Amino acid sequence: MTTDPFSADYPALISIRNLSHNYGKLQALKTLDYDIFTGQFNALLGANGAGKSTLFNLLAGLLRPQQGQFDYLNQPMTSPGADYLANLGIVFQQSTLDPDLTVGQNLHYHASLHGFSRKQARSRIEEELERLNLQDRIKDTVRSLNGGHKRRVEIARALLHQPGFLMLDEATVGLDLSTRKQLTQYLHQRCKQEGLTVLWTTHLIEEIEASDPVMVLHKGTARFSGISHQVIQDAGVADLTDLIEQLTASHAPETITGSETANNSGKTNQSI
């Protein structure tokens, strides 16, 4: 596994150490070590079933670690604390917007949960929608929006309270290539200009830039991590697509397959 390349210029916002998680007999994550670097577009890459969603849910506080921990700003945590959650924005793979409310109503409701006054909420909503070129859609119902516009609204909502850490789980699934490119470019720009830290889970190679820190998950283990172009060089492959294809080839030594049990009752209901 490649060594994480960043020095003190890019300290770790979150350091994951010895993290494991099982669903019955299925081991979804195996003694995982991983750093999420401050102010970077951190890409978590892996095929379906690699463990991306399990790690995402652990970091989001939806699951509790069974083994190991993660440090937030060098402070050990066995599960996410209040300060951490207050600094977190999340975009899930499945939309959580109310389709029958307008864009503005969805965002105002979220702002109220964070204790914003009407005036504060209006200012922040206008700012985020303008940055995402959605200011003219504020009175439209979410149901009337296309997939790309819905994703933009969800990103605006996740950034409304100005978190320092934004997590997105397979956020571009079902979107066309042009829309995916626009969204990833927008978030890369916010990382560079504002120091926003992004964790972007994906199985789509083209969403990762050559200078992005990336971890390649395969069946619950961190097989490679480092700057994308260095991972490719160290692995001796042409690109990340070749790397994933090699890891998922039928002759790979790991034997755990399938989907995870993803709720507290242990019943299978989503991909790892």
N, C-alpha and C positions, 0 to 999 in steps of 0.2 A: 504494500500500500504506500502510495506517495506521501511524503511528509508535508503537512500544511506549511505553505511558503511564507506567510505574512509575518512581519516583525512587529515591533512596537508601534510602527506607523499605522497598523490596522489591528488594534487589540481585539480580543474576542469579547463580544457582547454576551455570548452564552457558550459555556464549555460543558459538553456532555461527556460523562465519564462512566464507563462500565455499565451502560444502560441495556437492560434486557426486559423483554415482555413476552409472555406466553398467553395463548388462548387454548386452554386445555392442553393437549399434547403438541399443538402447533407452536413452535417458537418463532415469533414474528420478528423480534430483534434479539441479537446475540452480542452481549458485552460490547456495545457500541461506544466508540470514542469519536467525538466530532466537535469542531469549533465553528460557531457562526460569527463572522467577522463584522465589526462595527462599520457602518457606512458603505457596505458592499451589497451587491446583488448576489446572494448566496444561492446557488442552484443545487437542489437535491434531486438527483437523477436516478432513474431506475425503471425497469419494466413493471407492468402490473404484477402485484404480488411481491414486490421487492421489500416492502416495509415502510414505504414513504408515508402512507396515511396513518399508520400506527405511531410513527415518530411525530407527525404533525399533531395528532390528537393528544399525545403526551405533552408536547410543548404548549398546546392550547389549554391545558388543564382539564381536558375531557376524560383523560385516563390518568391513573396514578401509577408511577413506576413501580414495578415489582422488584427490581434490582437496580442499583446504581442511582445516580443523581445528575442534576445539572447545576452549574454555577451561573448566576446572573450578576454581571458586574463584580465578579470575584466573590460573590456571596453564595455559599452552598444552599441549595434548596432540594428537598425531597419531592416537592410539588410546587406549582406556581403560587407565589404570594401576591398580596394586594398591590404592591408597588410595581411588580412585574406586569400584572394583568392591566393595570392602568396605563401602561406604556405600550400596550399591544393592540394592533389592529388585525383583523382576520377577514379573509375572503375564502369561503368554502367552495368546494367543487359544485355542490348543488346550491342554487339560488335560495337565499333566505329573505328576499324582498317580498312585500305584500303586493301581489299583482294588481289588486283592485284599488290601491292607493296611488296617488300621483308620486312622481319623483320627489317633489318638495315635501309631501306628507311623510314619506318613508324616512327622509333625512331629518326632518324636524322631530319625528318620534325618537330616532336614535340620539339626536342631540339632547333631548329631554332626559334620556337615561343617564347622560353624562353631566346633568345638572346645568346645562346651558340656559341662559335667559332667552326669551324670544329674539331679542336684539342680537345677542351673541350668535345664536343659531343661524339667524338670517345672514349675518355677515360671513360666517364660516361656510355656509352652504353655497352662497353666491361665489365665494372664492374658489372652492373646490370644483364646482360645476364649470366655472369659466376656464379653469386650467385644463379640464377634460373636454372642452368644447360642447358642453351640454346645457348651457345656460338657457337656451331656447326650449328645452324639454322639461322644464321644472313643473309645468302644469299638466304634462302628459301622464297618463296612467302607465305603470310599469308594464302592464299587459300589452300595451301598444308598441313597446320598444322592440328593436331587434336584439339578437344575442349580444352583439358587441356593445351596444348602448347599455344594456342591463349590466354587463360586467363593469363598465365605466362607472355606473351609479354605485355598484357595490364597492368599488375602489374608493370613490368619493366618500361613501359612508364610513369605510374602515379608517380613512385618514381624517375624518371630521374632527376628532378630539386631539389631533396632532400627535399621534404616537411616534415613538422612535423606532419601533420594531413592527414590521408588517409581514404577516404570513399569508401566503396564497397557495391553496391546494389545487393543483391541476386546473388553474383558473381559466385556461383558454381552450379547454376541451369543447369541441363542437364549433369553434370559431374558424373563420377562413384565415388563410395565411397572412393577408394584409392586416387584418384586425389584430391578430396575434402579435405581429411585428410592431404595430403602433403601441400596444399596451406594454410590451417589454421595453421598448425604447423610452416610453414615458417614465417607467419606474427606474430604469437605469439612470435617466436624467435626474430624478429626484434623489437618488443615492449620491450622485456626484455633486449636486448643487446644495443639498441640504443635510447630507450625512445620514439620510434614512437608511436603516438596515432592513433588507428584504430577505426572506426565506421563500424561495420559489420552488415548489415541488412540481416535477414534470416528467413525462416520458418522451417529450418532443425535443430532439437534439437541437433543432435550429433556433430554439429560444435562448440558447446559452452562448454568450460571447466568449471570445478567446481569452479575455483577461478576467473572467468571472471565477471566483472560487467555487469549486464543484466537489460534491461527494457522490460517488457512484455506489448505490446500494444494490446488493443482489442477495435475495433470500435472507434478509435480516442482518447481513454483515456489510461493513464498509470495505469494499474491495479496493477502491482508489479514492484519494482526496488530494486536492491541491488546485493550483490555477489550471484552468481548462486546457490550455495549450501544452502545459507541462505534463499533465496527466496523459494526454495523447502521446507525447514524446516518450515518457517513461514506460508506457504500456506497449510501445512499439506497434501502434496501429495507425491507420490513415486518418481516422477521425473518431468522434465519440460513438457514431453509429456502428462502426466496426467493433468498438469495444463492447457495446451492449450486445451485439449479435454474438460475439464470442462468449460472453458470460451466460447467455441464455441458450447456447447451443445444447443439443441433446447429450453431448458427452461431458458436460460440466459435472464436477464431482458432487455438488450438493444434491440432496434428495428431497428436501422439504418443498412441497408445492401447494397450490390451492389458494383459497381465500381465507381471510381471517375471521374469527369471531370478534365482533367489534363493539359489543355492548357489555354491560356489567353482568348480565345473566349468562354470558358465555355462548349465546346463540350466534350462528354465522349469519351476517347480514351485510357485509361490505368487503371490498377488496382491501388487502393489506396496504 
